[in-house]
Amino acid sequence: MGFKCGIVGLPNVGKSTLFNALTQTAAAQAANYPFCTIEPNVGDVAMPEPRLDVLAKIAGSKEIIPTRMNFVDIAGLVRGASKGEGLGNQFLANIREVDAVAYVLRCFEDGDVTHVEGRVDPIADLETVETELMLADMESLEKRTPNLEKKARTGDKDAKEAIILIELALAELREGRPARRADVPADKRREWRMLQLLTAKPVLYIANVDEESAATGNAHSARVEEYAKGEGAPCVVISAKIESEIAVLAPEERKDYLDALGLEETGLTRMIHAGYTLLDLITYFTVGPKEARAWTIRKGWTAPRAAGVIHGDFEKGFIRAETIAYDDFVAANGEAGAREAGKLRQEGKEYVVQDGDVMHFRFNV
């Protein structure tokens, strides 16, 4: 599995500049990693993972295959998008398909770049975006309700349960709150996701600042960070313009450039890490002379389910997982050393995979 993140924002907030920087980064990665642009508005980027390079070097792997991340530049969001203004219908269809939504908010002053609302106010922008999504969710749920009520009257159990969840969502939406605020029972999470609510998606906030504020942020980004904190959501301060410049640099030049700006890592890297944290994602590895590969799974997944990400037969015929913690693999200089040191474990069906595990699955079908 990968991570598909929709990038939304009003016109002239730096959304497309950021997306172009991300896709330029992806193009730069093409020399080392498989790369494809799925559509003009979809960029497929390798997950920055230094541990993978370390493992590949130890194992002498011929190929390095990182896990992937899709960024989707979702066009058409203007005031009235929920009613079909701009590219409203296309916008709504695209956003339903993503795992998380990144709100790009303008946190820079620039007289040459006119704001669609005539002012720079990231929180007002955020509220405009959120309002359009909430209106679209309300309309969608209200259209579905009469048919479900009809089925419920005939005793349809699924329809009755769907109505309960819809009422839960509408109670929030009608109070001007996104559906993700609803207190959904743990055993109904799957059915809740099937409602495909735009405002039930996990969100992260991207405060797009000017170049001078990339390392420290500014007054506008501070407001966004405070808002995100109140939501319990991640916030990444980023300069889309700087990301555009970094994207075209050779890898050996990037560190010097970042150091000069007082930055430890690129905004792309911070965005991805924030997304992984938001969605409770972790990485495990498979390593050998042919390839070293990273795999993305949800935190809490058992070994058979993690194996299924590679191939369904691995999950169906799972026998055991030969497992080495990343630090143990590195300290022992590879699988043979880890085995000799007693650090290679035989894990069964109940084992919960940990971030950084190096795994080899035994299966039989």
ZITABEL-V545822 format. One record per backbone hydrogen bond with DSSP energy under -0.5 kcal/mol. NH is the residue of the N-H (numbers start at 1). CO is the residue of the C=O. E is the energy in kcal/mol with one decimal. If there is no record, write none. Layout:
# ZITABEL-V545822
<<NH,CO,E> <NH,CO,E>>
This chain:
# ZITABEL-V545822
<<3,68,-0.8> <5,3,-0.6> <5,70,-3.2> <6,4,-0.5> <6,100,-2.6> <7,72,-3.3> <8,6,-0.6> <8,102,-2.6> <13,10,-0.8> <18,14,-2.3> <19,15,-2.5> <20,16,-2.9> <21,17,-1.9> <22,18,-2.2> <23,19,-2.5> <24,20,-2.2> <25,21,-2.0> <26,22,-2.0> <27,23,-2.2> <28,24,-2.2> <29,25,-1.6> <30,26,-0.7> <30,27,-0.8> <31,28,-0.8> <32,29,-1.9> <33,29,-2.8> <38,36,-0.7> <39,42,-0.6> <42,39,-2.0> <43,71,-2.7> <45,43,-0.7> <45,69,-3.2> <47,67,-2.7> <52,49,-1.3> <53,49,-0.8> <54,50,-1.6> <55,51,-2.4> <56,52,-2.4> <57,53,-2.0> <58,54,-2.0> <59,55,-2.5> <60,56,-1.1> <61,56,-2.0> <62,289,-2.0> <63,290,-0.9> <65,63,-0.5> <65,292,-2.9> <66,64,-0.5> <69,45,-2.0> <70,3,-2.3> <71,43,-2.7> <72,5,-2.8> <73,41,-2.8> <73,71,-0.6> <74,7,-1.8> <74,72,-1.0> <75,73,-0.9> <78,76,-0.9> <81,78,-2.1> <83,80,-1.5> <84,81,-1.9> <85,80,-2.4> <88,85,-1.2> <91,87,-2.8> <92,88,-2.5> <93,89,-2.0> <94,90,-2.4> <95,91,-2.0> <96,92,-1.2> <97,93,-0.5> <97,94,-1.0> <98,95,-1.0> <99,4,-2.6> <100,4,-1.4> <101,202,-2.5> <102,6,-3.6> <103,101,-0.6> <103,204,-2.5> <104,8,-3.1> <104,102,-0.8> <105,103,-0.6> <105,206,-2.9> <107,208,-2.5> <113,110,-1.5> <114,112,-0.7> <116,11,-0.7> <118,115,-1.7> <121,119,-0.7> <125,121,-2.2> <126,122,-2.4> <127,123,-2.3> <128,124,-2.0> <129,125,-2.4> <130,126,-2.9> <131,127,-2.4> <132,128,-1.9> <133,129,-1.9> <134,130,-2.7> <135,131,-2.6> <136,132,-1.9> <137,133,-2.3> <138,134,-2.6> <139,135,-2.3> <140,136,-2.3> <141,137,-2.6> <142,138,-2.6> <143,139,-1.7> <144,140,-1.4> <145,141,-1.7> <146,142,-0.6> <148,144,-1.7> <149,145,-2.7> <150,146,-1.9> <151,147,-1.9> <152,148,-2.7> <153,149,-1.7> <154,150,-0.6> <154,151,-1.1> <155,152,-1.7> <156,151,-1.8> <157,155,-0.5> <160,156,-1.8> <161,157,-2.2> <162,158,-2.4> <163,159,-2.2> <164,160,-1.6> <165,161,-1.8> <166,162,-2.5> <167,163,-2.7> <168,164,-1.6> <169,165,-2.1> <170,166,-3.1> <171,167,-1.9> <172,168,-0.9> <172,169,-0.6> <173,169,-2.6> <174,170,-2.7> <175,172,-1.1> <176,173,-1.8> <177,172,-2.4> <180,199,-1.8> <181,178,-1.8> <182,179,-2.1> <184,182,-1.2> <188,185,-2.2> <189,186,-1.1> <192,188,-2.3> <193,189,-2.4> <194,190,-1.5> <195,191,-0.5> <195,192,-1.3> <196,193,-1.7> <200,197,-0.9> <201,198,-1.0> <202,99,-0.7> <204,101,-2.2> <205,234,-2.5> <206,103,-3.1> <207,205,-0.6> <207,236,-2.2> <208,105,-2.4> <208,206,-0.9> <209,207,-0.9> <209,238,-2.5> <213,210,-1.2> <214,211,-1.4> <217,213,-3.0> <222,218,-2.2> <223,219,-1.3> <224,220,-1.5> <225,221,-2.7> <226,222,-2.1> <227,223,-2.2> <228,224,-2.9> <229,225,-2.2> <230,226,-1.8> <231,227,-1.3> <232,228,-1.0> <232,229,-0.7> <233,228,-2.6> <236,205,-2.9> <238,207,-2.6> <238,236,-0.5> <240,238,-0.6> <243,239,-2.4> <244,240,-1.9> <245,241,-1.5> <246,242,-2.7> <247,243,-2.1> <248,244,-0.7> <248,245,-0.6> <249,246,-1.7> <253,250,-1.9> <254,250,-1.1> <254,251,-0.5> <255,251,-0.7> <257,253,-1.9> <258,254,-2.9> <259,255,-2.8> <260,256,-2.1> <261,257,-1.1> <262,258,-0.7> <262,259,-1.0> <263,258,-2.9> <270,266,-1.9> <271,267,-2.7> <272,268,-2.5> <273,269,-2.4> <274,270,-2.2> <275,271,-2.3> <276,272,-2.5> <277,273,-2.2> <278,274,-2.4> <279,275,-2.0> <280,277,-1.0> <281,276,-2.8> <282,297,-2.8> <284,295,-2.2> <285,357,-3.0> <286,293,-2.2> <288,291,-1.2> <292,63,-2.6> <293,286,-3.0> <294,65,-2.2> <295,284,-2.7> <296,1,-0.6> <297,282,-2.3> <299,280,-3.6> <300,353,-0.6> <301,298,-1.7> <303,351,-2.1> <306,302,-2.3> <307,303,-2.5> <308,304,-1.5> <309,305,-0.5> <309,306,-1.1> <310,307,-1.2> <311,307,-1.6> <314,311,-1.1> <315,311,-1.0> <316,312,-2.4> <317,313,-2.6> <318,315,-1.0> <319,362,-3.0> <320,362,-1.4> <321,347,-2.7> <322,360,-3.1> <323,321,-0.7> <323,345,-2.9> <324,358,-2.4> <329,325,-2.5> <330,326,-2.3> <331,327,-2.6> <332,328,-2.1> <333,330,-1.2> <334,329,-2.8> <338,334,-2.1> <339,335,-2.8> <340,336,-2.2> <341,337,-2.0> <342,339,-1.2> <343,338,-3.2> <344,338,-0.8> <345,323,-3.1> <345,343,-0.6> <347,321,-2.7> <347,345,-0.8> <351,348,-1.4> <353,301,-2.1> <353,351,-0.6> <356,283,-3.5> <357,354,-2.1> <358,324,-3.1> <359,285,-3.0> <359,357,-0.6> <360,322,-1.8> <362,320,-3.0> <364,317,-2.2>>
